[in-house]
Amino acid sequence: MSKVAVITGGAQGIGKALGERLGKDGFHIVISDMNIDLANKTVEAFKNNSIDAIAVQGDISKQDDQFHVVDQAVKQFGSVDVFINNAGIDQVEAVEDITPNNLEKIFNVNVFGTVYGIQAATKQMKKQENGGKIINACSIAGKTAFQLLGAYSATKFAVRGLTQVASQELAQFNITVNAYCPGIVGTDMWDRIDAGMVDYKGQKPGEAWQEQVDNIPLKRSQTPEDVAKLVSYLASEDANYMTGQAINIDGGIEVH
Ligand SMILES: NC(=O)c1ccc[n+]([C@@H]2O[C@H](COP(=O)([O-])OP(=O)(O)OC[C@H]3O[C@@H](n4cnc5c(N)ncnc54)[C@H](O)[C@@H]3O)[C@@H](O)[C@H]2O)c1
C-alpha cells in the first residue's frame, strides 16, 4: 500500500516541489495550506501528473487545524507515514526594531506551528505502531547569523532545537525527526525578503538577492527541486537510521 505524506505550506514554493517529488516517489500527498484556492490548483496539477493528492485548509499556528489535517489524511488515505512541517513565514527587521506583534506572529507560525505539527503527527503515528518520519523546515538561518533576519533566525534555531528534542523523545516509537536547511531558494519568500531589504537598506530591487547568490560557492541560486531531493531521501526507508539531524542543502554557503 502507498504511504502517505502530509506537507504543510504545500500550495507553492518548496512545499509544492516536495509534493511533486514525493508523489513521484509513490506517496499519496496531503497538502495543507492557509491558501486553499492555491492548494486546490496545486492538487489539480498533481493529479494531471498522476499524483494522488488532496488539499486541506489549515493554519499551522492553530493546534486544532494541525490535528484536523491529520484526520483528513487518515480519512482519505488511511495513514500518515511522513509529516513535513514545511510552512513558514519570514520577516526583515533589525533586532532593535522588531515589534511585539511581529515577534508574536512569526513565533506563532514557525515555532508554535511546528510544535503542533509534531504533536498531530506523533499522535497518529503512535496509533499506527509502525513508526514514521517527521521532517521540519529549518534554514541556514537556523544555524548562523544573517543581518535583518533576527526574528526569523530565532524561530529557525528553535525549530532545530525542537527537532533534536523530539528525535530523542520519539525514537522509542521508531519515529524519526529530521530537518532540512535550505540556503537561498527562488520562491515568493525570497521576493519578500528582497523587498524588505530594499526598504531597509535602500537597495535596488533584486540587489539583496543577487548579493546572496554571488556568495554561493556552487555559483547558482537554489531551486525548490534541490531541496526536494534531500527531503525525498529523508522521507525514504534509506533514512531509517538517521534522526535528530538538521542538514544543510545550500550550495556550500555554510560549512561545519
Ligand atoms: N525560500 C528560501 O530561500 C528558504 C530558505 C530556507 C528555509 N526556507 C523555509 O522553507 C519553508 C518554505 O518556504 P518557501 O520559500 O517555499 O515559502 P513560500 O512563502 O513560497 O510558501 C509558503 C507556503 O506556506 C503557506 N503558509 C504560510 N503561513 C501558513 C500558515 N500559518 N499555515 C499554513 N500555511 C501557511 C503559504 O500559503 C505558502 O503556500 C519555510 O519554512 C521557510 O522558512 C525557505
The ligand as a Tripos MOL2 file, in Angstrom:
@<TRIPOS>MOLECULE
LIG
   44    48     1     0     0
SMALL
NO_CHARGES

@<TRIPOS>ATOM
      1 N1         12.9510   30.3040    0.2500 N.am      1 LIG1
      2 C1         14.0820   30.1380    0.9060 C.2       1 LIG1
      3 O1         15.1470   30.6300    0.4900 O.2       1 LIG1
      4 C2         14.1200   29.3370    2.1870 C.ar      1 LIG1
      5 C3         15.3790   29.1140    2.7770 C.ar      1 LIG1
      6 C4         15.4470   28.3890    3.9630 C.ar      1 LIG1
      7 C5         14.2910   27.8790    4.5470 C.ar      1 LIG1
      8 N2         13.0750   28.1100    3.9590 N.ar      1 LIG1
      9 C6         11.8930   27.5690    4.6290 C.3       1 LIG1
     10 O2         11.2050   26.6860    3.7640 O.3       1 LIG1
     11 C7          9.8010   26.7320    4.0430 C.3       1 LIG1
     12 C8          9.0250   27.0220    2.7530 C.3       1 LIG1
     13 O3          9.4800   28.2840    2.2310 O.3       1 LIG1
     14 P1          9.0590   28.8400    0.7890 P.3       1 LIG1
     15 O4         10.2120   29.6380    0.3290 O.co2     1 LIG1
     16 O5          8.5020   27.7580   -0.0520 O.co2     1 LIG1
     17 O6          7.8970   29.8620    1.2210 O.3       1 LIG1
     18 P2          6.6590   30.4600    0.3810 P.3       1 LIG1
     19 O7          6.3150   31.7410    1.0440 O.co2     1 LIG1
     20 O8          6.9760   30.4570   -1.0830 O.co2     1 LIG1
     21 O9          5.4900   29.3830    0.6230 O.3       1 LIG1
     22 C9          4.9830   29.1700    1.9140 C.3       1 LIG1
     23 C10         3.6520   28.4500    1.8610 C.3       1 LIG1
     24 O10         3.2130   28.2940    3.2140 O.3       1 LIG1
     25 C11         1.8780   28.7610    3.3460 C.3       1 LIG1
     26 N3          1.6830   29.2760    4.7070 N.ar      1 LIG1
     27 C12         2.2070   30.3920    5.2490 C.ar      1 LIG1
     28 N4          1.7870   30.5270    6.5230 N.ar      1 LIG1
     29 C13         0.9880   29.4750    6.7750 C.ar      1 LIG1
     30 C14         0.2440   29.0510    7.9070 C.ar      1 LIG1
     31 N5          0.2140   29.7740    9.0420 N.pl3     1 LIG1
     32 N6         -0.4680   27.9190    7.8280 N.ar      1 LIG1
     33 C15        -0.4920   27.1910    6.6780 C.ar      1 LIG1
     34 N7          0.1760   27.5460    5.5750 N.ar      1 LIG1
     35 C16         0.9040   28.6740    5.6250 C.ar      1 LIG1
     36 C17         1.7130   29.8170    2.2670 C.3       1 LIG1
     37 O11         0.3420   29.9980    1.9100 O.3       1 LIG1
     38 C18         2.5670   29.2320    1.1270 C.3       1 LIG1
     39 O12         1.8000   28.3560    0.3150 O.3       1 LIG1
     40 C19         9.6270   27.8100    5.1280 C.3       1 LIG1
     41 O13         9.5500   27.2080    6.3930 O.3       1 LIG1
     42 C20        10.8870   28.6260    5.0120 C.3       1 LIG1
     43 O14        11.2160   29.2750    6.2190 O.3       1 LIG1
     44 C21        12.9670   28.8170    2.7930 C.ar      1 LIG1
@<TRIPOS>BOND
     1     1     2 1
     2     2     3 2
     3     2     4 1
     4     4     5 ar
     5     4    44 ar
     6     5     6 ar
     7     6     7 ar
     8     7     8 ar
     9     8     9 1
    10     8    44 ar
    11     9    10 1
    12     9    42 1
    13    10    11 1
    14    11    12 1
    15    11    40 1
    16    12    13 1
    17    13    14 1
    18    14    15 2
    19    14    16 1
    20    14    17 1
    21    17    18 1
    22    18    19 2
    23    18    20 1
    24    18    21 1
    25    21    22 1
    26    22    23 1
    27    23    24 1
    28    23    38 1
    29    24    25 1
    30    25    26 1
    31    25    36 1
    32    26    27 ar
    33    26    35 ar
    34    27    28 ar
    35    28    29 ar
    36    29    30 ar
    37    29    35 ar
    38    30    31 1
    39    30    32 ar
    40    32    33 ar
    41    33    34 ar
    42    34    35 ar
    43    36    37 1
    44    36    38 1
    45    38    39 1
    46    40    41 1
    47    40    42 1
    48    42    43 1
@<TRIPOS>SUBSTRUCTURE
     1 LIG1         1 GROUP 0 **** ****
